[in-house]
Amino acid sequence: MTDRSDDRLIRVDMSSQTVSIEPYPDDWQMLGGRALSARILVEECDPTCDPLGPDNLFVLAPGVLAGTAAPTSGRLSVGGKSPLTGGIKEANVGGNPGQHLMKLGYRAIVVTGQPADADARHALEISKTGVRVVPADEHKGKWNYALIDDLAKIYSKTASFISIGPAGEMQLTGASVACTDDEKDRHPARHAARGGLGAVMGSKGLKYISVDPEKLTVRKPAKKEFYALGKKYTKGYLAGPAEEPFPKWGTSTIVEEANQLYTFPYKNRVEGRSPDAHGLDGMRIVESFEERGGGMHNCMTGCIVRCSNIVNDPDGNYKTSALEFETLTLLGSNCGMASWEDVADLDRLCDEIGVDTIEAGAALGIYMDSGGIEFGDAEGAKRILREIAEGTELGRAIGDGALATGRKRNHHRIPTVKGQAIPAWDPRPLKAAGVTYCTSAMGADHTAGLIVEPGQPYEEAVRASQESQIVNALIDSSGFCQFLMTNLQEVSEFYSLFHGEDVTREQLADQGWRCLEDEWEFNRRAGMGADDDLMPDCMKQDPIGPTKLVWDLDPELVARAYKRFEPREELFELRPS
């Protein structure tokens, strides 16, 4: 194995506002991203701690291959105990900070403690010259875009940023962590959104983190054949998957397909199809490129997927990036919206304020369903999102997410699992996705293991969920984007050439399973159990589609996902969905 003795770990104590740099442990060399975050949390964090107290950890961990020449490999895992679910959480994000941290040789940042002055704001500066905590009171309350505009005047053009908006500062449990995208514009448009980890960052008194690699080059592999493998994979990807509507035009273009499958939830999920799907279809965004400008781009250096759309307003001015399928669903169809233009405005507001678009859309849907405002009231929805930043009673409820909003409204239809809003992919037609929502330590999170295959036998749905969860855990640990569609065999080839020793696909499957076990163990110690794995009553009682689909899997069958199946060949060929 190549000598990685220069790899380091950053530890920050916000109680004393001190930084220490440690050698990276040898036995963690194969760990990165989600698996590393889980290992740190299960070994060092008290699972019973207050998620917004000093004992919770805020972890930033780039994937194993981040900072290398491997294509689309620079994703970053943000981890901690979730204030939304009460369990472990990892939110995976693009942008350049993950690439930059690894180029500097930093495998993870672990933040603990919190300042004595809760009103003070601080920043963490990371560069070739070192790491330090600095005051940032002048940036208190700033929205994400204004913050980055101001930081761009202070820091080098080579720096990237991790930040929170007002929601994170107010420690609202739907708050996200923003990362800046490509080096040219540095928009804070990539969000580690799920699970309220922006609130954890806010509880540490951190407003932003700057990461400046200056002119450092990519990390060197053990074997020079690593570069040839990257070129070969890139060539195959660009000639194949990259020419398909997805990912060529991004996730927004799968609206019509989802609508056909009854997994385009409408009006707080009372139906599985929207009559306005055509106006929400991402192909309308693609059609706008010719007149307004915009187009597709890569969110990080070295990305070959380029699935991120740049959305401009009618005057050709930048509005938001990227407007994804999940956002078009939860802030769009789920709230009775008819036009992608309104959803683009709502998406920009969520990025500015720093809240998860899925959680905010689910919360707004509940508010509308309970009579707060009419479904389809786009201006009312925009007003309410602005109220999050203002800290009004209603704004705080929406900013705290779907469960908090449902309880405040005393509403009967609250589509959450483990306290987290169910994403677009509906568990009633997609049983394997539902098994993932119930058994993942993350709660209702499609990125934990999504299978889009309606009509599966129930026993097969359980196995498919487990296999997808294993693969997705490993991909989220590698640094690869799920949309690159790598399987375990391909990842093993990259790992073997990078590390200079044989890393088998079976070892990687075991690593993915160990990641799941670490996450489940954290939740067990936090006091979570079988009752937290249940689908909400509305999914069991509200039928959708002509065959009246409901969630009807027996909890004992669902729990089979916790016991590992004998690996089959399909596992090693499975690509993230």
N, C-alpha and C positions, 0 to 999 in steps of 0.2 A: 504494500500500500504506500502511496505517496506520502511523504512527510507533510503533515498539516499542523505542525507545531506552532505556526504563526496564527492559527485560528484562535479567536478570543471570544469571551463572553462579557457583556457589559452589565453590571449591576448598579442600580440607582436606588438610593434611599431618599425618598422625598421628605421624610421627617427631618433629616439632617441636611438634605440637599447635597449629598455627597455621591461621588461616583467611584467605583472600583472596577478595574479591568482584570479578568482572570483568564488563565489558559483554558481552552475548551477541552472538556474531559475526553480522553481517548475512547472510552466506551460509548460515547455519543456520536462518534464520527459518521455513522450511517443514518443518524437521525437528523431531521430537519423539519421545518414547517409544522404541520399539525401534530405529527408524532412527537416532535421535540417539545412543543408546547404542552402536550398532554403529559409527557414524562416529567417535565419541570413542575407542573401543577400537582400531579399525584404524589411527587416526592417532597415538594417544598411548601405547598399551600395547605392550610387547614381548611378542609371542605366545609366545615361548619361556620366559617367566618362570615362576617357581614360583607356582602359583595362590594359595598361602597365604603367599607372601613379600611383601616391601615393595613390589615393582615392579608387582604386579597393581593394577588399578584397581577400585574399587567405585563403580558409577555408579547414580544414581537420577534417572530422567528422566520427568516427566509427559508425557502426550500433548499434541499441538499444541492441542487444544481444551479441555484440562483447565482448570478454573476459570472456564469460560464458562457461559452459559445453555443451551448445547446439551444435550439430554437424555442422561443416562448416559454422560458424556464425560470422567470424571475419573480414568481408570485410570493406573497408574504402572508404568513399566518399571524393573526392577532388573537390572543387568548387570555382567559381569566375565568373566574367564577362569574356566571351571568347574573346580573340583577333582575333579568326578565324571567329566567327559568329557575334560578336557584341551584343550577347544576353547572357543569363544565361547559365552556363554549369556545369554539374556534371559528373565526370568520376569515375567509380567504379573500385576498384582494390583489388586484393588479397595480399598475403604476410602476414608477422607478425606484421607490425606496428599498424594496427587497434586493434589487440588483445592486444598488449602491452600497448597502450595508455589507453585502458579501464581498464586493470588490475591496472594501476596507478591511476585510478579514473578520468581521463581526458576525458570529453565527446566531446570536440572539441578544435581546435586551430584556432584562428582568427588572421591573420597577415595583418597589414595595413602599410602605409607609404613606404618609400624607402630611402636608405642611400644617403647622399649628394655626396659621392664619388661613381660614377657609376661603377668604375673599381674594387672596393673592393668586396671581397667575405666573407660571414659570414656563420655560422652554428648555429643551435638551438639544444641545448643539454637538454634532458628531462630524469630525473631519479627520484628515491625516494627522493633524497636530494634537488630537485628543478628543475627549468628551467632557462636557461641562454643563451644569445647570445654571441658567441665567434668568434674571427677572423678565417678565413679559406682561406686566400690568397694563401697559399701554394698548395691548391687544384684547383686553377683556371685552367680551360681548360681541366681538366682530363675527360677521357671517363669513363662511369659508372663502368665498371668492374675494371679498375685500381684504381678508387677512392675507391670502397668498399674493395679491397685488402689492400689498405693502411689504411683505417679506422679500418679494422679487427685487425691490429697490435696495435692500440691505445686504442680501446674500449673493454669492456668485451664481452665474448662469448655469453652472454645473450641479447646483444643489437641487435636491428634491425635498418634499415636505409631507409630514404626517400631521393632521390637525383635527380639531373638533370645532363644531359650531356652538351656538348658544345652548342647544339641547344637551350637549355633553357637559357644558359648564354647569347647567342646572341639574345634572345627574338624572336626567329623565331616562327611563329604562328602555326606550326605543331608540336611543342615541347611537349614531354610527361614528366610525373613525374614517376620515377622508385621507386619501393619498393622491398626490399629484401625478398626472399622466406624462406623456412624452415630453422630451426636453425643450421643445419649441415653446409651447403655450403654458405648460404646467398648470392645467386646470385641476382643481380639487374635485374631480368627477369620478374617481374610483373609490368605492366605499366598502370597508369591512363593516357591513351594515347590520347583520343579524345578531340578536342576543344582548343588545344594549352595552356593548363594550366601550362605546364612546362615553358612557356614564362612568365606567371604571377609570378611563383615562382622565376624565374630569375630576374624579374623586382624588386623584393623585396631584391635582393642581397643575397638570400639564395642559397648556393650550396648543402647543405644537412641538414637533421634533424636526430639526433640519439635518439632512444627511448629504454631505458634500464629498464625493470621491475624487474631485478634480479630474486629472487626466489618467487615473489608474486604469490599467487594461483588465481584460477578463481574467478570471482565475484559470490557472494552468491545469490540464488533466495529467494523469500519470502516463497515458498512452496517446501518442500523436494521432492514432487512428480515430480518436474521439472526434476530431474535426471532420474527418471524412464521413463518419457516421451522421453527424449533424447535417452535412450537405446532402447526403443521400436521402435522409428523412425529409428534409425541406423540399427537395425536388419531387419526391413522391406525394407529399402533402399538397403542394401547389398544383400538381397535375391531376389530383383526385378530389379529396374533400373540399379544397378551397374553391372549386368550380361549382359546387352545389349551392342552391339558394341560401341554405344555412350550412356553413358559417359565412359564406360570401357576403351576405347582406345582414348578418347578425341575427340575434334571437328574436328580434321584433317581427321577423317575417314568418314565424310559425303560428301566428294568431289564427289563421283560417284552419290549419290542421287541428289545433287545440279545440277550436270551436266545434269542429266535426266530431271530435272525440268526447264532447261534453265535459271538457276540462278547461273551459274559459268562463269561470264563475261570474254570475250576473247578480247584482243587487244583494250583496251579502250572502252569496252562494245559494240562494233559493232556487236558482236554475243553473244549468251547466253550459248554456249557450247565450250569447248576446245577440240581439237583433241588429246591433250596431257594429258587428265585428269588422265589416268592410272599412268603416271609417277609422278603426283602430289598428288595422293591419299595417305592419311596418313597411309594406311595399308602397304605401302612400308617402312615407318618409323618403324612400328611395326616389320616388317620382319627383319629390321637391328639390332634389340635388341640382337638377339642370337649371331651374329658375333661380333658386336661392343660394346656390353654393352648398358647402358642406360636403359630405361624403363619408367614406370609411377610412379608419386609421387604426394604428396600433397603439395600445395604451401603455406599452413599455418598450424600451429599447430591445431589439432582437425578436420582437413578435412577428410571426409569419401568418397568424390567423387573421388579423385586421378585421375583427368582427364588430368593432366599436363605431357606431354612427355618430357623426357630428351634425347636430340639428340646428339650423339657422331659422331666424324669424323671417317674415315676408320681406323685410328690407335687406336681407342678406347678412344680418348680424348674428353672431354666435349666441345660442340660447342654452344648449345643454349637450351632454355626452356622457354615457351612451343611454339612449332611451330603449330599455330592454323589454323583453316579453313579460317578465314578472311585473314590471312597473305598469305596462299597458294593461295588464290584467287587474292588479289589485287597486291601483289608483284610477284605472279606466273602467273596464267592464263591471268590476265588483262594486263600483260607486255609481253605476248607471251612466257613465260618460259616453259620448258618441263620437268624439273627435280626438285624434292623436295630438292635435295642437294644444288642447287644454291639458292633456296628460303631460306634454312637454313642459308646460308652465309649472305644473305641480311637481314634476321631477326636479326641475331647477330649484324650486323652493326647498324641497327635501334635502338636496345636496348643500344648499346654502346654510340651512338651519342645522343640518347634521342629524337627520333621522332616516331610519330604514324605510324605503318606499313600500315594502311589503307590509310591514307592521303599521305604518301610517295609513295605507290604503285599507287594510282590514279594520282599523279603528274608525276611520271615516265611514266605511260601509256599515258598521254597527251603529254609529251615531245616526246615520241616515235611516237605517232600518227601524230604529227606535223613535223616529219622529223628530229628530233634531233639525234637520233640513231635508229638502226634497232630494231624492236620487237624481243625479244628473246636474245638480247645481254647482257648476264649475267655479263660479265666482265665490260662492259660499265656502267651497272647499279651500280655495286659495286664501280666503280671509282667515279660516280656522288654522291653516298651517302657519300663517304669519303670527297668529296668537301664541303659537308654541314659543317663538322667540320673545314675545312680550311677557310670557309667564302668566297668562290669565288662567283661571280655573279650568276652563274648557281646553285651552292650549296645552296645559300640563297633562290633562287626561289623555288627549290624543297622543302627546309625546311619550307617554308611558305605555302606549300600545293598546292592542285589541282587548286583552283581558281587563286591564284597568278601566278602559272606556265602557266595556260591557257591564262591569260591576257597578260603575258609577251611574249608568243608565238603568240598572236593574233589568237588563235585557236577557231574554232567554236564548238567543242565538249568538253564541260566542265561539267561532271556529278556531280554536287553539289546541295545541298539544304541548304539555309541559309549560304552559303559559305563553307559548310562542305562536304567532299567527300561522295558520296553514297557508302555504304558498299557492301559486296558480294551479299546479298539478294536483287534481282533485282525487282524494283517496276512494271515492265511490266507484268511478270507472277503473281507476288504476290501483288495484289492490296491493301490488308490491310497493308502490310509493307510500301507501298507507302504513304498511308494515315498517318501513323506514321511519316514518314520522313517530310511530309508537315506540320503537326500540332504539333508535339513535339516542345517544346521550345528549344530543343537541336539541331534541324536540322536533317540531315540524319544520324540517329544513331539507329542501329538495336536493341541495348540493351534497348531502350526506350519503345519498344513494338513490338515484332516480331510475326507475324502469318504466318506460312509456309503452306498455303492452297490455291493452285491455283484454279481458276474457281469459286470463290465465287461470288454471286450476289453483285453488287456494294454497295447497301444499307447495306447489311450484312457486307461487308468489313469495312465500316465506324464504325459500332458498334463493330466489333471484334477488330479493332485498339484501340478504346477508352477503351474497357475492358482490353486489354492487357497493355495499358499504365498505367491504374490504378493499376493493379496487380504488374507490374514491378517497378513502383514508390514505392510501399509499400515494396516489397522485397529488393530493393536497400536501403531502410531506416532501415530495420530490422537487417542487417548484414549478413543475409543468402546469400549464393551464388545462383544465378539463376539456376545453374545446379543441385542443391539439389532438385529442382522441388517441393518445398512446395507451397501449396495453402493457401488462406486466412483463411480457417477453421483451418488448422494445425498451422499457425502462431498465430492465436488467442489463441490456447491452450498453446503454449509456452509463449506468453505474459502474459496470465492470471496467470499462475503458477509462472512466474518470478516476476511480480509486486504484486501478492497477491490480485488481484481484477479481476472481470470479465471484460475481453476485448473482445467484440464481433467481429465477422467477419464483421458486418455492420459498426462498428466503424472504423475498419481497411480500409474498402473500402472508407469511407468518408475521412480518413486520406490520402489515396493515391490520391483521387480527389483534396483535399486541396493542396497537394504538386504540382499537375499540375497547379492549379489555381495560386499559388504563382509564379511559373515559368513563366506562361503566363503573369501575371501582371508585373513582372520584364521586360519582353521583350516589353510589351506595353509602359511602362514608358521610355524604351530605344529608343523608336521611331520605333519599328518594327511593321509591319502590314500585311495585306493580300497579298501584293506583295512579301513578303518574304516567303510565303507558297507555291509558285508555283514550279512545277517540271520543270527542265531545258528543253529547246527545243529538245535536243538530245534524251531525253526519249520519247518525243511525236512524233519524226520524224524518228528515227532509229528502224525499226521493227526487232524482233528476233523470231526464231522458225518457224515451218511450218505454223502456223496460223497468222504470222506477228503481233505479240503482240507489242503494244505501250502503253504508259500511256495515258489514255483517260477518266479519271474521271473529271467530271465538278467541278470546284473550289467551287461552292456553296454547292454541295453535300459533298465534303471533309470538308468544314467548319462546317458541322453538328457535327463533333467530338468535337467541343468546347462546345456544349450544352449537358449536362449529360442525358444519356438515363436512363429510369427506370431500376434499377438493376434487373437482372434475376438470377436464381439459377446457371446458367453456370458460372457466374462471380466468385462465391465463390469456384468453382471447378477448375477454370483455373489455369494452371501451367505455369510459364515463359517458353518461347521457346528459 
